[in-house]
């Protein structure tokens, strides 16, 4: 899944919650985000998890 900023998001983990499914996604540049989807399939929203690359 890519976006208008050129990020290509890959799902690394997903978890079912009472509100739907939460996806943890990362981009090849090192950014992470949380993508929340509803059970019906319509997206609930996207939250940035980090704005910089993780430290090694």
DOVEXTOR-818499 format. One record per residue: residue in one letter; x, y, z of N, C-alpha, C in turn; chain; residue number from 1. Coordinates in nm, 2 decimals, m for minus. Layout:
<sites>
<site><residuo>A</residuo><n_east>X</n_east><n_north>Y</n_north><n_up>Z</n_up><ca_east>X</ca_east><ca_north>Y</ca_north><ca_up>Z</ca_up><c_east>X</c_east><c_north>Y</c_north><c_up>Z</c_up><cadena>A</cadena><num>NUM</num></site>
...
</sites>
This chain:
<sites>
<site><residuo>X</residuo><n_east>0.08</n_east><n_north>m0.12</n_north><n_up>0.00</n_up><ca_east>0.00</ca_east><ca_north>0.00</ca_north><ca_up>0.00</ca_up><c_east>0.09</c_east><c_north>0.12</c_north><c_up>0.00</c_up><cadena>A</cadena><num>1</num></site>
<site><residuo>X</residuo><n_east>0.07</n_east><n_north>0.21</n_north><n_up>m0.10</n_up><ca_east>0.15</ca_east><ca_north>0.34</ca_north><ca_up>m0.10</ca_up><c_east>0.06</c_east><c_north>0.46</c_north><c_up>m0.08</c_up><cadena>A</cadena><num>2</num></site>
<site><residuo>X</residuo><n_east>0.12</n_east><n_north>0.57</n_north><n_up>m0.05</n_up><ca_east>0.04</ca_east><ca_north>0.69</ca_north><ca_up>m0.03</ca_up><c_east>0.10</c_east><c_north>0.80</c_north><c_up>m0.12</c_up><cadena>A</cadena><num>3</num></site>
<site><residuo>X</residuo><n_east>0.04</n_east><n_north>0.92</n_north><n_up>m0.11</n_up><ca_east>0.07</ca_east><ca_north>1.03</ca_north><ca_up>m0.20</ca_up><c_east>0.21</c_east><c_north>1.09</c_north><c_up>m0.17</c_up><cadena>A</cadena><num>4</num></site>
<site><residuo>X</residuo><n_east>0.27</n_east><n_north>1.06</n_north><n_up>m0.05</n_up><ca_east>0.40</ca_east><ca_north>1.10</ca_north><ca_up>m0.01</ca_up><c_east>0.51</c_east><c_north>1.01</c_north><c_up>m0.06</c_up><cadena>A</cadena><num>5</num></site>
<site><residuo>X</residuo><n_east>0.47</n_east><n_north>0.90</n_north><n_up>m0.13</n_up><ca_east>0.57</ca_east><ca_north>0.81</ca_north><ca_up>m0.18</ca_up><c_east>0.61</c_east><c_north>0.70</c_north><c_up>m0.09</c_up><cadena>A</cadena><num>6</num></site>
<site><residuo>X</residuo><n_east>0.55</n_east><n_north>0.69</n_north><n_up>0.03</n_up><ca_east>0.58</ca_east><ca_north>0.58</ca_north><ca_up>0.12</ca_up><c_east>0.51</c_east><c_north>0.45</c_north><c_up>0.08</c_up><cadena>A</cadena><num>7</num></site>
<site><residuo>X</residuo><n_east>0.58</n_east><n_north>0.34</n_north><n_up>0.09</n_up><ca_east>0.52</ca_east><ca_north>0.21</ca_north><ca_up>0.06</ca_up><c_east>0.51</c_east><c_north>0.14</c_north><c_up>0.19</c_up><cadena>A</cadena><num>8</num></site>
<site><residuo>X</residuo><n_east>0.38</n_east><n_north>0.12</n_north><n_up>0.24</n_up><ca_east>0.36</ca_east><ca_north>0.07</ca_north><ca_up>0.37</ca_up><c_east>0.34</c_east><c_north>m0.08</c_north><c_up>0.37</c_up><cadena>A</cadena><num>9</num></site>
<site><residuo>X</residuo><n_east>0.41</n_east><n_north>m0.15</n_north><n_up>0.45</n_up><ca_east>0.40</ca_east><ca_north>m0.30</ca_north><ca_up>0.47</ca_up><c_east>0.35</c_east><c_north>m0.33</c_north><c_up>0.61</c_up><cadena>A</cadena><num>10</num></site>
<site><residuo>X</residuo><n_east>0.25</n_east><n_north>m0.42</n_north><n_up>0.61</n_up><ca_east>0.19</ca_east><ca_north>m0.46</ca_north><ca_up>0.74</ca_up><c_east>0.29</c_east><c_north>m0.55</c_north><c_up>0.81</c_up><cadena>A</cadena><num>11</num></site>
<site><residuo>X</residuo><n_east>0.34</n_east><n_north>m0.52</n_north><n_up>0.93</n_up><ca_east>0.43</ca_east><ca_north>m0.60</ca_north><ca_up>1.01</ca_up><c_east>0.36</c_east><c_north>m0.68</c_north><c_up>1.11</c_up><cadena>A</cadena><num>12</num></site>
<site><residuo>X</residuo><n_east>0.24</n_east><n_north>m0.63</n_north><n_up>1.16</n_up><ca_east>0.17</ca_east><ca_north>m0.70</ca_north><ca_up>1.26</ca_up><c_east>0.02</c_east><c_north>m0.65</c_north><c_up>1.26</c_up><cadena>A</cadena><num>13</num></site>
<site><residuo>X</residuo><n_east>m0.07</n_east><n_north>m0.73</n_north><n_up>1.30</n_up><ca_east>m0.21</ca_east><ca_north>m0.69</ca_north><ca_up>1.31</ca_up><c_east>m0.28</c_east><c_north>m0.76</c_north><c_up>1.42</c_up><cadena>A</cadena><num>14</num></site>
<site><residuo>X</residuo><n_east>m0.37</n_east><n_north>m0.69</n_north><n_up>1.49</n_up><ca_east>m0.44</ca_east><ca_north>m0.75</ca_north><ca_up>1.60</ca_up><c_east>m0.59</c_east><c_north>m0.71</c_north><c_up>1.60</c_up><cadena>A</cadena><num>15</num></site>
<site><residuo>X</residuo><n_east>m0.67</n_east><n_north>m0.81</n_north><n_up>1.63</n_up><ca_east>m0.81</ca_east><ca_north>m0.78</ca_north><ca_up>1.64</ca_up><c_east>m0.85</c_east><c_north>m0.72</c_north><c_up>1.78</c_up><cadena>A</cadena><num>16</num></site>
<site><residuo>X</residuo><n_east>m0.93</n_east><n_north>m0.62</n_north><n_up>1.77</n_up><ca_east>m0.98</ca_east><ca_north>m0.55</ca_north><ca_up>1.89</ca_up><c_east>m1.13</c_east><c_north>m0.55</c_north><c_up>1.89</c_up><cadena>A</cadena><num>17</num></site>
<site><residuo>X</residuo><n_east>m1.19</n_east><n_north>m0.50</n_north><n_up>1.99</n_up><ca_east>m1.34</ca_east><ca_north>m0.49</ca_north><ca_up>2.00</ca_up><c_east>m1.39</c_east><c_north>m0.39</c_north><c_up>1.89</c_up><cadena>A</cadena><num>18</num></site>
<site><residuo>X</residuo><n_east>m1.30</n_east><n_north>m0.29</n_north><n_up>1.85</n_up><ca_east>m1.34</ca_east><ca_north>m0.19</ca_north><ca_up>1.76</ca_up><c_east>m1.31</c_east><c_north>m0.23</c_north><c_up>1.61</c_up><cadena>A</cadena><num>19</num></site>
<site><residuo>X</residuo><n_east>m1.23</n_east><n_north>m0.33</n_north><n_up>1.59</n_up><ca_east>m1.19</ca_east><ca_north>m0.37</ca_north><ca_up>1.46</ca_up><c_east>m1.05</c_east><c_north>m0.43</c_north><c_up>1.46</c_up><cadena>A</cadena><num>20</num></site>
<site><residuo>X</residuo><n_east>m0.97</n_east><n_north>m0.40</n_north><n_up>1.36</n_up><ca_east>m0.84</ca_east><ca_north>m0.46</ca_north><ca_up>1.35</ca_up><c_east>m0.74</c_east><c_north>m0.34</c_north><c_up>1.34</c_up><cadena>A</cadena><num>21</num></site>
<site><residuo>X</residuo><n_east>m0.63</n_east><n_north>m0.35</n_north><n_up>1.42</n_up><ca_east>m0.52</ca_east><ca_north>m0.25</ca_north><ca_up>1.42</ca_up><c_east>m0.40</c_east><c_north>m0.31</c_north><c_up>1.35</c_up><cadena>A</cadena><num>22</num></site>
<site><residuo>X</residuo><n_east>m0.35</n_east><n_north>m0.23</n_north><n_up>1.26</n_up><ca_east>m0.24</ca_east><ca_north>m0.28</ca_north><ca_up>1.18</ca_up><c_east>m0.12</c_east><c_north>m0.19</c_north><c_up>1.21</c_up><cadena>A</cadena><num>23</num></site>
<site><residuo>X</residuo><n_east>0.00</n_east><n_north>m0.25</n_north><n_up>1.24</n_up><ca_east>0.12</ca_east><ca_north>m0.18</ca_north><ca_up>1.26</ca_up><c_east>0.20</c_east><c_north>m0.20</c_north><c_up>1.13</c_up><cadena>A</cadena><num>24</num></site>
<site><residuo>X</residuo><n_east>0.23</n_east><n_north>m0.08</n_north><n_up>1.06</n_up><ca_east>0.29</ca_east><ca_north>m0.08</ca_north><ca_up>0.93</ca_up><c_east>0.42</c_east><c_north>0.00</c_north><c_up>0.93</c_up><cadena>A</cadena><num>25</num></site>
<site><residuo>X</residuo><n_east>0.51</n_east><n_north>m0.04</n_north><n_up>0.85</n_up><ca_east>0.64</ca_east><ca_north>0.03</ca_north><ca_up>0.83</ca_up><c_east>0.67</c_east><c_north>0.06</c_north><c_up>0.68</c_up><cadena>A</cadena><num>26</num></site>
<site><residuo>X</residuo><n_east>0.75</n_east><n_north>0.16</n_north><n_up>0.66</n_up><ca_east>0.79</ca_east><ca_north>0.20</ca_north><ca_up>0.53</ca_up><c_east>0.94</c_east><c_north>0.16</c_north><c_up>0.51</c_up><cadena>A</cadena><num>27</num></site>
<site><residuo>X</residuo><n_east>0.98</n_east><n_north>0.14</n_north><n_up>0.39</n_up><ca_east>1.12</ca_east><ca_north>0.11</ca_north><ca_up>0.37</ca_up><c_east>1.22</c_east><c_north>0.22</c_north><c_up>0.42</c_up><cadena>A</cadena><num>28</num></site>
<site><residuo>X</residuo><n_east>1.17</n_east><n_north>0.34</n_north><n_up>0.43</n_up><ca_east>1.25</ca_east><ca_north>0.45</ca_north><ca_up>0.48</ca_up><c_east>1.27</c_east><c_north>0.45</c_north><c_up>0.63</c_up><cadena>A</cadena><num>29</num></site>
<site><residuo>X</residuo><n_east>1.20</n_east><n_north>0.36</n_north><n_up>0.70</n_up><ca_east>1.21</ca_east><ca_north>0.35</ca_north><ca_up>0.85</ca_up><c_east>1.10</c_east><c_north>0.41</c_north><c_up>0.93</c_up><cadena>A</cadena><num>30</num></site>
<site><residuo>X</residuo><n_east>1.00</n_east><n_north>0.47</n_north><n_up>0.86</n_up><ca_east>0.88</ca_east><ca_north>0.53</ca_north><ca_up>0.94</ca_up><c_east>0.79</c_east><c_north>0.41</c_north><c_up>0.97</c_up><cadena>A</cadena><num>31</num></site>
<site><residuo>X</residuo><n_east>0.72</n_east><n_north>0.43</n_north><n_up>1.09</n_up><ca_east>0.62</ca_east><ca_north>0.34</ca_north><ca_up>1.13</ca_up><c_east>0.49</c_east><c_north>0.41</c_north><c_up>1.15</c_up><cadena>A</cadena><num>32</num></site>
<site><residuo>X</residuo><n_east>0.37</n_east><n_north>0.34</n_north><n_up>1.14</n_up><ca_east>0.24</ca_east><ca_north>0.40</ca_north><ca_up>1.16</ca_up><c_east>0.15</c_east><c_north>0.29</c_north><c_up>1.21</c_up><cadena>A</cadena><num>33</num></site>
<site><residuo>X</residuo><n_east>0.04</n_east><n_north>0.34</n_north><n_up>1.27</n_up><ca_east>m0.07</ca_east><ca_north>0.25</ca_north><ca_up>1.32</ca_up><c_east>m0.19</c_east><c_north>0.28</c_north><c_up>1.23</c_up><cadena>A</cadena><num>34</num></site>
<site><residuo>X</residuo><n_east>m0.24</n_east><n_north>0.18</n_north><n_up>1.16</n_up><ca_east>m0.36</ca_east><ca_north>0.19</ca_north><ca_up>1.08</ca_up><c_east>m0.47</c_east><c_north>0.11</c_north><c_up>1.14</c_up><cadena>A</cadena><num>35</num></site>
<site><residuo>X</residuo><n_east>m0.58</n_east><n_north>0.18</n_north><n_up>1.18</n_up><ca_east>m0.69</ca_east><ca_north>0.12</ca_north><ca_up>1.24</ca_up><c_east>m0.81</c_east><c_north>0.10</c_north><c_up>1.14</c_up><cadena>A</cadena><num>36</num></site>
<site><residuo>X</residuo><n_east>m0.86</n_east><n_north>m0.02</n_north><n_up>1.13</n_up><ca_east>m0.97</ca_east><ca_north>m0.05</ca_north><ca_up>1.04</ca_up><c_east>m1.08</c_east><c_north>m0.10</c_north><c_up>1.12</c_up><cadena>A</cadena><num>37</num></site>
<site><residuo>X</residuo><n_east>m1.20</n_east><n_north>m0.07</n_north><n_up>1.07</n_up><ca_east>m1.32</ca_east><ca_north>m0.12</ca_north><ca_up>1.14</ca_up><c_east>m1.36</c_east><c_north>m0.26</c_north><c_up>1.09</c_up><cadena>A</cadena><num>38</num></site>
<site><residuo>X</residuo><n_east>m1.44</n_east><n_north>m0.33</n_north><n_up>1.16</n_up><ca_east>m1.48</ca_east><ca_north>m0.47</ca_north><ca_up>1.13</ca_up><c_east>m1.54</c_east><c_north>m0.47</c_north><c_up>0.99</c_up><cadena>A</cadena><num>39</num></site>
<site><residuo>X</residuo><n_east>m1.62</n_east><n_north>m0.36</n_north><n_up>0.96</n_up><ca_east>m1.69</ca_east><ca_north>m0.36</ca_north><ca_up>0.83</ca_up><c_east>m1.60</c_east><c_north>m0.34</c_north><c_up>0.71</c_up><cadena>A</cadena><num>40</num></site>
<site><residuo>X</residuo><n_east>m1.47</n_east><n_north>m0.30</n_north><n_up>0.74</n_up><ca_east>m1.38</ca_east><ca_north>m0.28</ca_north><ca_up>0.63</ca_up><c_east>m1.35</c_east><c_north>m0.14</c_north><c_up>0.59</c_up><cadena>A</cadena><num>41</num></site>
<site><residuo>X</residuo><n_east>m1.43</n_east><n_north>m0.04</n_north><n_up>0.64</n_up><ca_east>m1.40</ca_east><ca_north>0.10</ca_north><ca_up>0.61</ca_up><c_east>m1.29</c_east><c_north>0.14</c_north><c_up>0.71</c_up><cadena>A</cadena><num>42</num></site>
<site><residuo>X</residuo><n_east>m1.19</n_east><n_north>0.22</n_north><n_up>0.67</n_up><ca_east>m1.08</ca_east><ca_north>0.26</ca_north><ca_up>0.76</ca_up><c_east>m1.13</c_east><c_north>0.35</c_north><c_up>0.87</c_up><cadena>A</cadena><num>43</num></site>
<site><residuo>X</residuo><n_east>m1.08</n_east><n_north>0.34</n_north><n_up>0.99</n_up><ca_east>m1.11</ca_east><ca_north>0.43</ca_north><ca_up>1.10</ca_up><c_east>m1.02</c_east><c_north>0.54</c_north><c_up>1.11</c_up><cadena>A</cadena><num>44</num></site>
<site><residuo>X</residuo><n_east>m0.89</n_east><n_north>0.53</n_north><n_up>1.07</n_up><ca_east>m0.80</ca_east><ca_north>0.63</ca_north><ca_up>1.08</ca_up><c_east>m0.65</c_east><c_north>0.58</c_north><c_up>1.08</c_up><cadena>A</cadena><num>45</num></site>
<site><residuo>X</residuo><n_east>m0.56</n_east><n_north>0.67</n_north><n_up>1.06</n_up><ca_east>m0.42</ca_east><ca_north>0.64</ca_north><ca_up>1.06</ca_up><c_east>m0.35</c_east><c_north>0.73</c_north><c_up>1.16</c_up><cadena>A</cadena><num>46</num></site>
<site><residuo>X</residuo><n_east>m0.27</n_east><n_north>0.67</n_north><n_up>1.24</n_up><ca_east>m0.19</ca_east><ca_north>0.75</ca_north><ca_up>1.34</ca_up><c_east>m0.04</c_east><c_north>0.72</c_north><c_up>1.31</c_up><cadena>A</cadena><num>47</num></site>
<site><residuo>X</residuo><n_east>0.04</n_east><n_north>0.83</n_north><n_up>1.31</n_up><ca_east>0.19</ca_east><ca_north>0.81</ca_north><ca_up>1.29</ca_up><c_east>0.24</c_east><c_north>0.75</c_north><c_up>1.42</c_up><cadena>A</cadena><num>48</num></site>
<site><residuo>X</residuo><n_east>0.33</n_east><n_north>0.65</n_north><n_up>1.41</n_up><ca_east>0.39</ca_east><ca_north>0.59</ca_north><ca_up>1.53</ca_up><c_east>0.52</c_east><c_north>0.66</c_north><c_up>1.55</c_up><cadena>A</cadena><num>49</num></site>
<site><residuo>X</residuo><n_east>0.60</n_east><n_north>0.69</n_north><n_up>1.45</n_up><ca_east>0.72</ca_east><ca_north>0.76</ca_north><ca_up>1.46</ca_up><c_east>0.75</c_east><c_north>0.85</c_north><c_up>1.34</c_up><cadena>A</cadena><num>50</num></site>
<site><residuo>X</residuo><n_east>0.82</n_east><n_north>0.96</n_north><n_up>1.37</n_up><ca_east>0.85</ca_east><ca_north>1.05</ca_north><ca_up>1.26</ca_up><c_east>1.00</c_east><c_north>1.04</c_north><c_up>1.22</c_up><cadena>A</cadena><num>51</num></site>
<site><residuo>X</residuo><n_east>1.07</n_east><n_north>0.95</n_north><n_up>1.28</n_up><ca_east>1.21</ca_east><ca_north>0.94</ca_north><ca_up>1.25</ca_up><c_east>1.25</c_east><c_north>0.79</c_north><c_up>1.25</c_up><cadena>A</cadena><num>52</num></site>
<site><residuo>X</residuo><n_east>1.37</n_east><n_north>0.76</n_north><n_up>1.20</n_up><ca_east>1.41</ca_east><ca_north>0.62</ca_north><ca_up>1.20</ca_up><c_east>1.45</c_east><c_north>0.58</c_north><c_up>1.34</c_up><cadena>A</cadena><num>53</num></site>
<site><residuo>X</residuo><n_east>1.42</n_east><n_north>0.45</n_north><n_up>1.37</n_up><ca_east>1.46</ca_east><ca_north>0.40</ca_north><ca_up>1.50</ca_up><c_east>1.61</c_east><c_north>0.39</c_north><c_up>1.52</c_up><cadena>A</cadena><num>54</num></site>
<site><residuo>X</residuo><n_east>1.65</n_east><n_north>0.41</n_north><n_up>1.65</n_up><ca_east>1.79</ca_east><ca_north>0.40</ca_north><ca_up>1.68</ca_up><c_east>1.83</c_east><c_north>0.25</c_north><c_up>1.68</c_up><cadena>A</cadena><num>55</num></site>
<site><residuo>X</residuo><n_east>1.96</n_east><n_north>0.23</n_north><n_up>1.64</n_up><ca_east>2.01</ca_east><ca_north>0.09</ca_north><ca_up>1.64</ca_up><c_east>2.10</c_east><c_north>0.07</c_north><c_up>1.76</c_up><cadena>A</cadena><num>56</num></site>
</sites>
